[in-house]
Amino acid sequence: MNNGNKLTTYLLAGTLGLIVATGTTQAATLQKGEVEFKEYCASCHADGGNIVNPAKTLSKKDREMNGVKTAKDIIKIIRSPGEGMSMFDEKTLPETEAGNIAEYILKTF
């Protein structure tokens, strides 16, 4: 095998390793997000619904209709919600956990 082929092989192996690691990280984030969602959110948002305001479910359609399209948008609502929703500051719900919940919502509902 010449040096060009070795380099290509190393690059491909490194890329595949990164893809696998990224997939594993994303799966772990979603698992954590699900646990945290159940702890902090599910009492009002069971199955992605909304017991306070049924027009604002966590479904992609409803989220996007209400301008909530990204994890950052979800975290903003977690930190400063509208009427009827409990506020979760960083002391109560650290940024990492809020991000896990946001990713879980985006991927699940």
C-alpha positions in Angstrom: 0.0 0.0 0.0 1.5 3.4 -1.0 1.4 6.5 1.2 -1.6 7.9 -0.6 -3.7 4.8 0.0 -2.6 4.7 3.7 -3.6 8.4 4.2 -7.0 7.7 2.6 -7.5 4.7 4.8 -6.6 6.7 7.9 -8.9 9.5 6.9 -11.8 7.1 6.3 -11.2 5.3 9.6 -11.1 8.7 11.4 -14.2 9.9 9.7 -16.1 6.7 10.5 -15.0 6.9 14.1 -16.3 10.5 14.4 -19.6 9.5 12.9 -20.0 6.6 15.3 -18.9 8.8 18.3 -21.3 11.5 17.2 -24.2 9.1 16.9 -23.4 7.6 20.3 -23.3 11.1 21.8 -26.6 12.1 20.2 -28.3 8.9 21.5 -27.0 9.6 25.0 -28.2 13.2 24.8 -31.7 12.0 23.8 -31.8 9.4 26.5 -30.8 12.0 29.1 -33.3 14.4 27.6 -36.1 11.9 27.9 -35.4 11.2 31.6 -35.2 15.0 32.3 -38.3 15.7 30.2 -40.2 13.1 32.3 -38.9 14.7 35.5 -39.5 18.4 34.7 -42.0 18.6 31.8 -44.2 15.5 31.4 -46.7 16.5 34.1 -48.0 19.3 31.8 -46.6 18.0 28.4 -47.4 14.3 28.5 -46.9 12.7 25.1 -46.0 16.2 23.8 -49.4 17.7 24.7 -50.1 20.8 26.7 -52.7 20.6 29.5 -52.6 24.4 30.1 -52.8 25.6 26.4 -53.8 22.8 24.0 -53.0 25.1 21.0 -49.3 25.1 22.1 -48.3 21.4 22.0 -44.8 20.3 21.5 -45.6 18.9 18.1 -43.4 20.2 15.3 -46.4 21.8 13.6 -47.5 23.7 16.7 -44.0 24.6 17.7 -43.2 26.1 14.3 -46.6 27.8 14.1 -45.6 29.5 17.4 -42.1 30.4 16.2 -40.3 27.7 18.1 -37.9 26.0 15.7 -34.6 25.4 17.5 -33.2 24.1 20.7 -32.3 27.7 21.6 -36.0 28.7 21.1 -37.1 25.9 23.5 -34.5 26.8 26.1 -35.7 30.5 25.9 -39.2 29.3 26.8 -37.9 27.1 29.6 -36.1 30.1 31.1 -38.9 32.7 30.5 -42.2 30.9 29.8 -45.6 32.4 29.2 -48.5 32.4 31.5 -49.3 29.0 33.0 -45.9 27.4 32.7 -43.4 27.1 35.5 -40.1 28.9 35.0 -36.9 26.8 35.2 -33.8 29.0 35.9 -30.3 27.7 35.5 -30.1 26.8 39.2 -33.2 24.6 38.9 -32.4 23.2 35.5 -28.7 23.6 34.4 -28.0 24.6 30.8 -26.9 21.1 29.8 -30.1 19.5 31.1 -32.2 22.2 29.4 -30.3 21.5 26.1 -30.9 17.7 26.5 -34.6 18.4 27.0 -34.8 20.7 24.0 -33.0 18.1 21.7 -35.4 15.4 23.0 -38.4 17.6 22.2 -37.1 18.4 18.7 -36.4 14.7 17.9 -39.5 13.2 19.5 -42.5 15.4 18.9 
